[in-house]
Amino acid sequence: MDISVSLEELGHRICILGPSNSGKSTLASAIAAKTSLPLIHLDQLHHQLGTKWIPRKPEDFHRLHAEAVNTEKWVMDGNYTKCLQQRLARATGLILLNVSMPLALLRYIKRCYSSSPRIGGLYTGKDSVTWEMLKYITLTAPKNQLRHRELFCHSTLPKVMLKSSRDISACCQQWGLELLR
């Protein structure tokens, strides 16, 4: 796969979107390590750290999101559609991980049984497989994915869409990124 946009062309505020368990946090971490851009995992802003995914009050999350987005440089992973337009208005580049639902589901199950801590997680150890998350990945995320693809197609930002693990690996190789797992 030939990526026609270089990492440098994405600029110093890179927004990474994609379904849950598509590899957003892993890719963001690799980009941050290569570029020295500050790394922002939106899951860590949206949820209380050290909890099992307990959300912050919406006003607290929106304040933290606005503060993060208004900084000069970042690579930011996560969807959180309610504040996506604010993020995209400041972004200089966009990456969409448009992986299939079966791949996202497989990655979720593997993550829950992995002994390694989750990149971008809440520092609570291993995640457990939950019906809520299985339902989200199989029913809700595919609908969001359609909206993200449409948004991607209409975006005038420098952008890259990666549709598979193979595409993500090829992109990382082309950009000289090392994925931490």
C-alpha positions in Angstrom: 0.0 0.0 0.0 1.3 3.5 -0.9 0.3 6.2 1.5 0.2 9.4 -0.6 0.2 11.7 2.5 3.4 11.9 4.5 3.3 12.1 8.3 4.8 15.6 8.1 1.9 16.7 5.8 -0.6 15.8 8.6 0.9 18.7 10.6 1.2 19.2 14.3 -2.5 18.6 15.3 -3.4 15.1 14.2 -6.9 13.7 14.8 -7.3 9.9 14.7 -10.8 8.5 14.4 -12.1 4.9 14.1 -14.2 2.3 15.8 -13.5 1.0 19.2 -10.6 -1.4 19.2 -9.4 -0.4 15.8 -5.9 0.6 17.0 -6.4 4.4 17.4 -4.5 4.7 20.7 -1.7 2.4 19.5 -1.2 4.4 16.3 -1.4 7.7 18.2 1.2 6.5 20.7 3.5 5.5 17.8 3.1 8.9 16.1 3.7 10.8 19.3 6.9 8.7 19.9 8.2 9.5 16.4 7.2 13.2 16.3 7.3 14.3 20.0 3.8 15.6 19.6 1.9 15.6 22.9 -0.3 12.5 23.1 -4.0 12.9 24.1 -6.2 9.8 24.6 -9.8 11.1 24.7 -10.9 8.0 26.7 -8.6 9.3 29.5 -10.3 12.7 29.4 -13.8 11.3 29.2 -13.5 8.7 32.0 -12.2 9.0 35.5 -8.7 7.5 35.7 -8.4 4.4 37.9 -12.0 3.4 37.4 -13.7 0.8 35.3 -14.8 3.2 32.6 -16.9 5.6 34.8 -17.5 8.8 32.8 -16.7 12.2 34.1 -19.5 14.8 34.3 -20.2 16.0 30.7 -19.2 19.6 31.6 -15.9 18.3 33.0 -15.1 16.3 29.9 -16.0 19.2 27.5 -13.8 21.5 29.5 -10.9 19.1 29.4 -11.5 18.5 25.7 -11.5 22.2 24.9 -8.3 22.8 26.9 -6.6 19.9 25.0 -7.8 20.9 21.5 -6.7 24.5 22.1 -3.1 23.6 22.7 -0.7 24.3 19.9 0.4 20.7 19.2 -1.2 17.2 19.7 -2.0 13.8 18.3 -5.4 12.9 19.7 -7.3 9.6 19.4 -10.9 9.0 20.0 -14.3 9.7 18.5 -16.6 11.5 21.0 -18.8 12.9 18.3 -20.4 15.6 20.4 -17.2 17.5 20.3 -15.7 16.3 17.1 -16.4 19.4 15.1 -14.4 21.5 17.6 -11.5 19.1 17.3 -11.6 19.0 13.5 -11.7 22.8 13.3 -8.3 22.8 15.0 -6.8 19.7 13.4 -4.1 20.0 10.7 -4.4 16.3 9.7 -6.9 13.4 9.9 -6.4 9.7 10.1 -9.4 7.4 9.8 -9.0 3.7 10.8 -11.9 2.2 8.9 -11.4 -1.4 10.0 -14.1 -4.1 9.8 -16.4 -4.9 12.7 -15.1 -8.5 13.0 -11.5 -7.2 13.3 -12.5 -4.7 16.0 -14.4 -7.4 17.8 -11.4 -9.8 17.7 -9.1 -7.0 18.9 -11.5 -6.3 21.8 -11.6 -10.0 22.9 -7.8 -10.3 22.6 -7.3 -7.1 24.6 -9.4 -8.4 27.4 -7.3 -11.6 27.7 -4.0 -9.9 27.2 -1.6 -9.6 30.1 -0.3 -6.3 28.8 -1.9 -3.0 29.9 -4.1 -1.3 27.3 -2.5 1.6 25.5 -4.7 4.6 26.2 -6.5 2.8 29.0 -7.5 4.0 32.5 -4.7 2.3 34.4 -7.0 -0.3 36.0 -5.4 -3.5 34.8 -7.2 -5.8 32.3 -10.5 -5.0 30.8 -13.3 -7.6 31.1 -15.5 -8.7 28.2 -18.9 -7.1 28.7 -22.1 -7.5 26.9 -22.4 -3.7 26.7 -19.1 -3.4 24.8 -19.9 -6.4 22.5 -23.2 -4.7 21.7 -21.5 -1.4 21.1 -18.9 -2.9 18.7 -21.4 -5.0 16.7 -24.4 -2.6 16.5 -23.5 1.0 17.3 -20.0 1.4 16.0 -20.8 0.3 12.4 -23.4 3.2 12.2 -20.8 5.7 13.6 -18.3 4.3 11.0 -20.6 5.4 8.2 -20.8 8.9 9.6 -17.0 9.0 10.0 -16.4 7.8 6.4 -18.7 10.6 5.1 -17.0 13.2 7.3 -13.6 11.9 6.1 -14.7 12.2 2.4 -15.8 15.8 2.9 -12.8 16.9 4.9 -10.3 19.2 3.2 -7.5 18.3 5.7 -4.5 16.2 4.7 -5.9 12.8 5.4 -5.3 9.1 5.4 -7.8 6.2 5.6 -6.5 2.8 6.7 -9.0 -0.1 6.2 -7.2 -3.1 7.7 -4.4 -4.3 9.9 -2.3 -4.7 6.8 -2.9 -1.1 5.8 -2.0 0.1 9.3 1.2 -1.9 9.3 2.2 -0.6 5.8 1.5 3.0 6.8 3.6 2.6 10.0 6.4 1.1 8.0 6.3 3.9 5.4 6.2 6.6 8.1 8.9 4.8 10.2 6.7 4.2 13.2 7.2 1.5 15.8 3.9 0.1 17.1 3.9 -0.8 20.8 1.6 -3.6 21.7 
